[in-house]
Amino acid sequence: MPGPDLRIDALDADRVRLEQPSLVALLRDVVDDGGSVGFLPPLSEEDAREYWEGVAAAVKGGGRLLWVAREAGGGTSGPIVGTVQLDLERRANGSHRAELIKLMVHTRARRRGIGRALMLEAQAAARRNGRSTLVLDTRRGDPSEALYRSMGWTCAGVIPRYARSANGELHATALYYLLLDR
C-alpha cells in the first residue's frame, strides 16, 4: 500500500481545469508508454487538453467523479502520479451501477500501490453513491488484470480485436465486474 507520502484527492471541475497541465502530462506519459486508455502515441498536447476539458465537463455535470493520487511535496499539492474516474450511470434502470475508467499511474510511480489505492477510493465512493455493480474494461494480458483480480473483480468475458495499438495490432479487451455489498 502507498505510504504517507501519497495523498488521494477528489477533483471538482474547476480543479480539473486548474490541474490540467499535470493531468495532460500524466495522460501523455501513459499513452507514450503504450497504455491502452483510448489514445495512440504520440498523443498531442492539444488532444490531451481536449480530453481533460471533456472530463471537467462530465464532472461538472455530476455524472463523473475523478480522483488523483499525488506525491506529498512542499506545499498543499504535490505532483500528480495517478488518476481514476468513476462514471455514474444516470438512466433509471442503471442507477445502481457505475463504470470505472482511465486508471492511470505515471511510469515513474508504478509498483507502489497507487493503482490499488485509487481503485479502493473509487469503490468506496461507488458505495456512498448507492452503486452496487461496477464494471470496467482493460486490454487482455495487461498487468492491470492481475490488480483487478486481486481486488475481487471477475472477468465476464473477452472481446477479440477490440482495440488497436500504435503498431496497428488489434488486441482483445477483457470485461470485468465487481458486485459491492451495500
URJO-V481120 format. One record per backbone hydrogen bond with DSSP energy under -0.5 kcal/mol. NH is the residue of the N-H (numbers start at 0). CO is the residue of the C=O. E is the energy in kcal/mol with one decimal. If there is no record, write none. Layout:
nh-><NH	NH>
co-><CO	CO>
e-><E	E>
This chain:
nh-><5	6	8	8	10	15	16	17	18	19	21	22	23	24	25	26	27	28	29	30	31	32	33	34	36	43	47	48	49	50	51	52	53	54	55	56	57	58	59	60	61	62	63	64	66	67	68	69	70	71	80	81	82	83	84	85	86	87	87	88	88	93	94	96	97	98	99	100	100	103	103	105	108	109	116	117	118	119	120	121	122	123	124	125	126	127	128	129	130	131	132	133	134	135	137	139	141	144	145	146	147	148	149	150	150	151	152	153	155	155	156	158	159	161	161	162	164	167	170	172	173	174	175	175	176	177	179	179>
co-><2	69	6	67	65	11	12	13	14	16	18	18	19	20	21	22	23	24	25	26	27	28	30	29	34	41	43	44	45	46	47	48	49	50	51	52	53	54	55	56	58	57	57	85	83	8	81	6	78	4	68	68	103	66	100	64	98	62	85	86	96	90	91	93	132	86	134	84	98	82	101	80	105	106	112	113	114	115	116	117	118	119	120	121	122	123	124	126	125	95	95	177	97	175	173	171	138	141	142	142	143	144	145	146	147	148	147	176	153	174	174	172	157	158	170	170	168	164	162	158	137	156	135	173	153	133	131	177>
e-><-1.5	-2.4	-0.5	-2.7	-2.4	-2.2	-2.0	-2.2	-2.7	-0.9	-0.8	-2.1	-3.0	-2.1	-2.2	-2.5	-2.5	-2.1	-2.4	-2.5	-2.8	-1.4	-1.9	-2.6	-1.4	-0.6	-2.2	-2.7	-2.4	-2.0	-2.2	-2.1	-1.9	-1.9	-2.5	-2.1	-2.2	-2.7	-2.6	-2.1	-1.3	-1.3	-0.9	-2.3	-2.5	-2.7	-2.6	-2.8	-2.5	-3.4	-3.1	-1.2	-2.3	-1.7	-2.4	-2.5	-3.1	-2.6	-0.7	-0.6	-1.5	-1.9	-1.0	-2.4	-1.9	-2.5	-2.8	-2.5	-0.5	-2.6	-0.7	-2.8	-2.1	-0.7	-2.2	-2.4	-2.4	-2.7	-1.9	-2.3	-2.7	-2.3	-2.2	-2.2	-2.0	-2.3	-1.7	-2.1	-3.1	-2.9	-2.0	-2.7	-1.8	-1.9	-1.9	-2.6	-1.9	-1.8	-0.9	-1.2	-2.6	-2.6	-2.2	-1.1	-0.7	-1.8	-2.3	-2.8	-0.6	-3.3	-1.1	-2.8	-0.6	-0.6	-2.2	-2.1	-2.4	-2.2	-3.4	-2.3	-3.4	-2.9	-2.9	-0.5	-2.1	-2.2	-2.9	-0.6>
